[in-house]
Amino acid sequence: MIAQRPPAVVAAVFGLVAMIAWTLAVKYLAPWCWFLAERSAGRSPAAVPVMWDFWPLLHSTLAVALWRGWRRAWGLGLAVALAELAVVTVKFALFLRAPEWTFWKLLWFTNKVYVLLFFLWLAGWLLGPGRAALAPARREV
Protein backbone atom coordinates (compact mmCIF):
# COMPACT_ATOMS: atom_id res chain seq x y z
CA MET A 1 0.00 0.00 0.00
CA ILE A 2 1.18 3.52 -0.73
CA ALA A 3 1.70 6.01 2.05
CA GLN A 4 -0.24 9.24 1.82
CA ARG A 5 0.76 11.15 -1.29
CA PRO A 6 2.64 14.42 -0.87
CA PRO A 7 0.51 17.45 -1.78
CA ALA A 8 2.86 18.26 -4.68
CA VAL A 9 2.27 14.79 -6.19
CA VAL A 10 -1.49 15.35 -5.98
CA ALA A 11 -1.01 18.78 -7.58
CA ALA A 12 1.22 17.32 -10.32
CA VAL A 13 -1.27 14.58 -11.16
CA PHE A 14 -4.15 17.09 -11.16
CA GLY A 15 -2.10 19.40 -13.41
CA LEU A 16 -1.32 16.54 -15.79
CA VAL A 17 -4.96 15.47 -15.99
CA ALA A 18 -6.01 19.08 -16.68
CA MET A 19 -3.28 19.30 -19.34
CA ILE A 20 -4.43 16.08 -20.98
CA ALA A 21 -8.06 17.23 -21.07
CA TRP A 22 -7.08 20.67 -22.40
CA THR A 23 -4.82 19.20 -25.07
CA LEU A 24 -7.49 16.76 -26.23
CA ALA A 25 -10.09 19.54 -26.36
CA VAL A 26 -7.83 22.03 -28.17
CA LYS A 27 -6.15 19.67 -30.60
CA TYR A 28 -8.85 17.11 -31.35
CA LEU A 29 -12.34 17.98 -30.08
CA ALA A 30 -12.49 21.65 -31.17
CA PRO A 31 -11.20 20.93 -34.70
CA TRP A 32 -13.71 18.11 -35.19
CA CYS A 33 -16.57 20.23 -33.84
CA TRP A 34 -15.57 23.08 -36.16
CA PHE A 35 -15.38 20.72 -39.13
CA LEU A 36 -18.81 19.23 -38.39
CA ALA A 37 -20.31 22.70 -37.89
CA GLU A 38 -18.89 23.87 -41.21
CA ARG A 39 -20.29 20.80 -42.97
CA SER A 40 -23.69 21.29 -41.30
CA ALA A 41 -23.72 24.91 -42.51
CA GLY A 42 -23.23 23.70 -46.07
CA ARG A 43 -19.60 24.74 -46.35
CA SER A 44 -16.95 22.28 -47.42
CA PRO A 45 -13.74 22.72 -45.43
CA ALA A 46 -10.66 21.14 -46.97
CA ALA A 47 -9.74 19.10 -43.90
CA VAL A 48 -10.16 18.78 -40.17
CA PRO A 49 -7.49 21.01 -38.61
CA VAL A 50 -6.43 18.43 -36.02
CA MET A 51 -3.08 19.22 -34.42
CA TRP A 52 -1.63 15.73 -34.02
CA ASP A 53 -0.04 15.31 -30.64
CA PHE A 54 0.78 12.12 -28.79
CA TRP A 55 2.10 13.80 -25.65
CA PRO A 56 -1.15 13.06 -23.76
CA LEU A 57 -0.19 9.37 -23.78
CA LEU A 58 3.14 10.14 -22.12
CA HIS A 59 1.50 12.62 -19.74
CA SER A 60 -1.02 9.98 -18.65
CA THR A 61 1.79 7.46 -18.08
CA LEU A 62 3.59 10.04 -15.96
CA ALA A 63 0.42 10.79 -13.99
CA VAL A 64 -0.04 7.08 -13.22
CA ALA A 65 3.64 6.71 -12.30
CA LEU A 66 3.47 9.63 -9.88
CA TRP A 67 0.12 8.58 -8.41
CA ARG A 68 1.18 4.99 -7.83
CA GLY A 69 4.67 5.89 -6.69
CA TRP A 70 6.47 3.84 -9.32
CA ARG A 71 10.14 3.21 -8.70
CA ARG A 72 11.19 5.22 -11.74
CA ALA A 73 8.62 8.02 -11.38
CA TRP A 74 11.25 10.62 -10.51
CA GLY A 75 13.39 9.82 -13.57
CA LEU A 76 10.39 9.63 -15.88
CA GLY A 77 9.05 12.92 -14.53
CA LEU A 78 12.34 14.70 -14.99
CA ALA A 79 12.87 13.27 -18.48
CA VAL A 80 9.36 14.28 -19.60
CA ALA A 81 9.69 17.74 -18.02
CA LEU A 82 13.04 18.45 -19.67
CA ALA A 83 11.88 17.10 -23.03
CA GLU A 84 8.71 19.19 -22.92
CA LEU A 85 10.64 22.31 -21.91
CA ALA A 86 13.02 21.83 -24.83
CA VAL A 87 10.28 21.11 -27.35
CA VAL A 88 8.02 23.97 -26.26
CA THR A 89 10.92 26.44 -26.15
CA VAL A 90 11.87 25.57 -29.73
CA LYS A 91 8.23 25.74 -30.86
CA PHE A 92 7.83 29.16 -29.21
CA ALA A 93 11.03 30.45 -30.80
CA LEU A 94 9.84 29.34 -34.24
CA PHE A 95 6.34 30.69 -33.69
CA LEU A 96 7.45 34.06 -32.35
CA ARG A 97 9.68 34.68 -35.37
CA ALA A 98 6.51 35.10 -37.44
CA PRO A 99 3.48 34.92 -35.13
CA GLU A 100 0.16 34.04 -36.69
CA TRP A 101 -2.63 35.00 -34.28
CA THR A 102 -5.44 32.97 -35.79
CA PHE A 103 -8.04 31.18 -33.66
CA TRP A 104 -6.26 27.84 -34.03
CA LYS A 105 -2.84 29.28 -33.25
CA LEU A 106 -4.24 31.03 -30.16
CA LEU A 107 -5.63 27.71 -28.93
CA TRP A 108 -2.25 26.11 -29.55
CA PHE A 109 -0.41 29.01 -27.90
CA THR A 110 -2.48 28.95 -24.69
CA ASN A 111 -1.99 25.20 -24.44
CA LYS A 112 1.78 25.58 -24.83
CA VAL A 113 1.96 28.37 -22.25
CA TYR A 114 0.29 26.04 -19.74
CA VAL A 115 2.61 23.17 -20.71
CA LEU A 116 5.70 25.38 -20.33
CA LEU A 117 4.67 26.76 -16.92
CA PHE A 118 3.59 23.35 -15.61
CA PHE A 119 6.79 21.60 -16.61
CA LEU A 120 8.96 24.45 -15.30
CA TRP A 121 7.25 23.93 -11.94
CA LEU A 122 7.50 20.12 -12.16
CA ALA A 123 11.21 20.17 -13.05
CA GLY A 124 11.88 22.59 -10.19
CA TRP A 125 9.95 20.44 -7.74
CA LEU A 126 11.59 17.22 -8.92
CA LEU A 127 15.08 18.71 -8.62
CA GLY A 128 14.26 20.09 -5.16
CA PRO A 129 11.83 18.63 -2.64
CA GLY A 130 10.46 16.10 -5.14
CA ARG A 131 13.60 14.02 -4.90
CA ALA A 132 12.84 13.28 -1.24
CA ALA A 133 9.08 13.03 -1.78
CA LEU A 134 9.58 10.25 -4.31
CA ALA A 135 12.17 8.42 -2.17
CA PRO A 136 12.21 4.59 -2.09
CA ALA A 137 10.38 4.35 1.26
CA ARG A 138 7.26 5.71 -0.41
CA ARG A 139 7.41 3.50 -3.48
CA GLU A 140 5.06 0.66 -4.21
CA VAL A 141 7.29 -1.80 -6.10
Phi, psi and omega in degrees: 000146180275141172292169179304137182285140175297147180306325180292328176293317177299316179296319180296315180295317177300315179298321178292318179296318176298318179297317180298312180298316181296315180297316179297320179293314184289319189264342182235305186294309181299315178299319179292320177297317178299313181301313180294323177295317178299316179296319179295330179277001178090003177269158183238086179294151183295320183199167174279124184280051178293137177257094186302131185202120180255009176301325180304331177294316178291322179296322179291324176297317178296318179300316179296317181299316179292316183296319182272353179070040180303150182304322184257021182298319181297312180295317178298315180300316180292319179297315180295316181299313181293321178296315180296318179299318179294312182297312182293322178298316178295315179299318178296317180300315179294317181295315186286349174292326178212074184297142179234101188270056175276171178304313183292322179290327176294319175300312179300315183298314180297322178298315182290328175297315178299314181301314181299310181296318180298312184285336169297313178298313183298315179299317178298317180293316181296324180280346178251246184294341180294332179299316179285324182294332180256026181296159183304330182297335183271343190285151184280309186240000000 
